[in-house]
Amino acid sequence: MKRIAIIGGGISGLSAAFALEEKRKSGSPVEYVLFESNPRLGGVLVTDHVDGCIVEAGPDSFLTEKPWATDLCTKIGLGDQLIGSNDSDRKTYIVTNGKLVVMPDGLMFMVPTKIMPTVLSPLFSWRTKFRMAAEWFHPPHKATADETVAQMVERHYGPEMVDLLADPLLSGVYGGEASQLSVRSVLPRFADMESQYGSLGRAMLASRKKMKAASKGPARPLFTSLKDGMQQMIDALVARLDTNALRTTSPVESLLPQSDGNGWTVCARYKTDRFDAVIMATSAQAAASVMQSSNEKLAQELGGIQYGSSVTVTLGYDEKVRRSLPPGFGFLVPRSEGRRMLAATFVHNKFPHRAPENRAIVRCFLGGARDEQILQSSEEEILEIVRRELREIIGLNADPLFARVYKWKAAMAQYTVGHLERLQHIESLRQQLPTLALAGNGYNGIGVPDCVRSGTEAAIKVLDSMGVGLAA
Ligand SMILES: Cc1cc2nc3c(=O)[nH]c(=O)nc-3n(C[C@H](O)[C@H](O)[C@H](O)COP(=O)(O)OP(=O)(O)OC[C@H]3O[C@@H](n4cnc5c(N)ncnc54)[C@H](O)[C@@H]3O)c2cc1C
């Protein structure tokens, strides 16, 4: 019997456990134990039910175009629970000089692809509009070294585009800053498009044409979620795992290779246990601290991956407020506005299943790489900030029916410049330890689908290393 330890019970670790469970059920000689520090499994996927509303503490959905989360949901019996975002109402605003200005039609992740809506939009200055027109003739450019997203976007569209769009969009996804994040790691498609076409606008149009030609059937929604919230995914996964294999409230303190070179000793809560292989599915920072005593070099590289914190605040309102809120999915707040809030989502518009007809849900985001101090504020102080800024930005004066504040310390990996090189170093050190696999949001994608993929691939890797391939 081959024994595998999984360290970390977020979506990455649970996806690994599910792949191993499938293998175990099919009669292969494998067993696994999953160690999780907290009393609950699921990591940042947490859903609360308040006043008939579904309140997401962490992620509220995932990108439909990345298939791994949808595929997993289907495998665990949640196929009929998947819902799409209400894209017919998709409209996003940017706060500009204290007011909401709608993002012009045709902007594809900050790349303008339609001339008239962009020209007519009050969002951009004439200077930026000229830059956008000139961008069409941008010559192909192959960067020799990695650079920040801000450097690339500025080369194409100028600094205003970085402040108004690149920065707020990236803080929404990574909680990070365009001036720090690596273009090759977070927007590899942009780097490819620039080297092939030069102009990002022309490249985006060409890719849209190709996608249209290849796509059959109606357009898919941009975001996918679950009717009863993201926690459904965790509950369904946990229900399919071997309950004896799940050790909650079990923080792993250290991981040491066996002296005979065959396997590992896991030390959790002062008890040790032997395993043939290990999947580290925590943040890279937590992996570094667990590996510190056994492999200092690897621990140092892992510890070099930075993490940012995030705070989400959900406010519930009555029908009157619902009628008074602007249509659309919500708004982004550029840094130049001098606010603490980074973005807000009108959840009842994005996913109508989340609130009854007589309720409105506004979800606000704070923190990120620029505002780690927010974690020091009390819930009352955070609520005060959010309510003041909502009053000033959208004139929302009403008292909420309920409010929830969630703090996520060091939860969002920051793929800063040089991230890919760091990953290469990590992989070459890891290859010397074939029965160790790494999964989680610190490496090749921060979103839920990428975490599912990383957990599943880690399971395949360790099974292969022991000669028990997943396909076998
Ligand atoms: C506020 C927020 C909003 C987000 N929104 C979205 C979104 O809308 N869409 C999207 O796709 N993605 C979103 N993300 C990103 C995505 O949710 C995460 O990247 C992903 O869920 C991370 O999963 P994970 O299992 O790798 O890590 P985690 O969920 O962090 O789980 C890691 C687990 O490891 C445990 N652990 C740590 N150290 C140890 C130890 N020594 N021993 C045992 N256990 C340990 C932790 O307790 C934790 O439970 C969001 C993230 C946040 C924080």
The ligand as a Tripos MOL2 file, in Angstrom:
@<TRIPOS>MOLECULE
LIG
   53    58     1     0     0
SMALL
NO_CHARGES

@<TRIPOS>ATOM
      1 C1        -11.1970   37.2620   -1.2090 C.3       1 LIG1
      2 C2        -10.8300   36.3690   -2.3580 C.ar      1 LIG1
      3 C3        -11.5990   36.3890   -3.5200 C.ar      1 LIG1
      4 C4        -11.2750   35.5600   -4.5820 C.ar      1 LIG1
      5 N1        -12.0740   35.5570   -5.6920 N.ar      1 LIG1
      6 C5        -11.8710   34.6520   -6.6490 C.ar      1 LIG1
      7 C6        -12.8260   34.4870   -7.6890 C.ar      1 LIG1
      8 O1        -13.8610   35.1540   -7.7140 O.2       1 LIG1
      9 N2        -12.5850   33.5340   -8.6360 N.ar      1 LIG1
     10 C7        -11.4710   32.7390   -8.5950 C.ar      1 LIG1
     11 O2        -11.3060   31.8810   -9.4720 O.2       1 LIG1
     12 N3        -10.5480   32.8560   -7.6140 N.ar      1 LIG1
     13 C8        -10.7390   33.7780   -6.6360 C.ar      1 LIG1
     14 N4         -9.8480   33.8820   -5.6100 N.ar      1 LIG1
     15 C9         -8.6310   33.0490   -5.6250 C.3       1 LIG1
     16 C10        -8.9110   31.5980   -5.2190 C.3       1 LIG1
     17 O3        -10.0590   31.5170   -4.4280 O.3       1 LIG1
     18 C11        -7.7330   31.0170   -4.4350 C.3       1 LIG1
     19 O4         -6.5250   31.2280   -5.1160 O.3       1 LIG1
     20 C12        -7.8950   29.5100   -4.2020 C.3       1 LIG1
     21 O5         -9.1460   29.2100   -3.6400 O.3       1 LIG1
     22 C13        -6.7510   29.0090   -3.3250 C.3       1 LIG1
     23 O6         -6.9740   27.6720   -2.9930 O.3       1 LIG1
     24 P1         -5.8290   26.8250   -2.2780 P.3       1 LIG1
     25 O7         -6.3940   25.5290   -1.8810 O.co2     1 LIG1
     26 O8         -4.6160   26.8030   -3.1380 O.co2     1 LIG1
     27 O9         -5.4260   27.7040   -1.0040 O.3       1 LIG1
     28 P2         -6.2330   28.0010    0.3260 P.3       1 LIG1
     29 O10        -7.6780   28.1380    0.0790 O.co2     1 LIG1
     30 O11        -5.5130   29.1440    0.9500 O.co2     1 LIG1
     31 O12        -6.0130   26.6830    1.1830 O.3       1 LIG1
     32 C14        -4.7750   26.3350    1.7380 C.3       1 LIG1
     33 C15        -5.0700   25.5740    3.0080 C.3       1 LIG1
     34 O13        -3.8350   25.1370    3.5710 O.3       1 LIG1
     35 C16        -3.9710   25.1850    4.9840 C.3       1 LIG1
     36 N5         -2.6370   25.1880    5.5890 N.ar      1 LIG1
     37 C17        -1.7060   26.1680    5.5640 C.ar      1 LIG1
     38 N6         -0.6060   25.7760    6.2230 N.ar      1 LIG1
     39 C18        -0.8280   24.5250    6.6710 C.ar      1 LIG1
     40 C19        -0.0710   23.5820    7.4170 C.ar      1 LIG1
     41 N7          1.1680   23.8530    7.8480 N.pl3     1 LIG1
     42 N8         -0.6260   22.3740    7.6920 N.ar      1 LIG1
     43 C20        -1.8890   22.0590    7.2880 C.ar      1 LIG1
     44 N9         -2.6440   22.9280    6.5850 N.ar      1 LIG1
     45 C21        -2.1340   24.1350    6.2690 C.ar      1 LIG1
     46 C22        -4.7420   26.4780    5.2190 C.3       1 LIG1
     47 O14        -5.3540   26.4860    6.4930 O.3       1 LIG1
     48 C23        -5.7510   26.4350    4.0690 C.3       1 LIG1
     49 O15        -6.9760   25.8410    4.4470 O.3       1 LIG1
     50 C24       -10.1340   34.6960   -4.5100 C.ar      1 LIG1
     51 C25        -9.3560   34.6760   -3.3420 C.ar      1 LIG1
     52 C26        -9.6950   35.4900   -2.2730 C.ar      1 LIG1
     53 C27        -8.8740   35.4450   -1.0050 C.3       1 LIG1
@<TRIPOS>BOND
     1     1     2 1
     2     2     3 ar
     3     2    52 ar
     4     3     4 ar
     5     4     5 ar
     6     4    50 ar
     7     5     6 ar
     8     6     7 ar
     9     6    13 1
    10     7     8 2
    11     7     9 ar
    12     9    10 ar
    13    10    11 2
    14    10    12 ar
    15    12    13 ar
    16    13    14 ar
    17    14    15 1
    18    14    50 ar
    19    15    16 1
    20    16    17 1
    21    16    18 1
    22    18    19 1
    23    18    20 1
    24    20    21 1
    25    20    22 1
    26    22    23 1
    27    23    24 1
    28    24    25 2
    29    24    26 1
    30    24    27 1
    31    27    28 1
    32    28    29 2
    33    28    30 1
    34    28    31 1
    35    31    32 1
    36    32    33 1
    37    33    34 1
    38    33    48 1
    39    34    35 1
    40    35    36 1
    41    35    46 1
    42    36    37 ar
    43    36    45 ar
    44    37    38 ar
    45    38    39 ar
    46    39    40 ar
    47    39    45 ar
    48    40    41 1
    49    40    42 ar
    50    42    43 ar
    51    43    44 ar
    52    44    45 ar
    53    46    47 1
    54    46    48 1
    55    48    49 1
    56    50    51 ar
    57    51    52 ar
    58    52    53 1
@<TRIPOS>SUBSTRUCTURE
     1 LIG1         1 GROUP 0 **** ****
